[in-house]
Amino acid sequence: MTIDERLEKLTERHEALAQTVELLVAENRHVAEQNRQAAEENRQRDRRMGEIMEAVSSLARIAEIHEQRIERLEE
């Protein structure tokens, strides 16, 4: 194998490695974006869940007040 053939082979390997690195970087960016979106969705879900829990708590308190009122009226 001549020096030129070796250089050509090394060049091909280098190009293949460079393409692989580019693909890995692109995939990494994609995964990072997915993680960012998932984190944002989780924050929104947590906020909504907090609002729902507050509403349920308020409804439970209202039901308790109504129950006490009914008990007083029955007496």
Buried (B, 14 or more C-beta within 10 A) or exposed (E): EEEEEEEEEEEEEEEEEEEEEEEEEEEEEEEEEEEEEEEEEEEEEEEEEEEEEEEEEEEEEEEEEEEEEEEEEEE
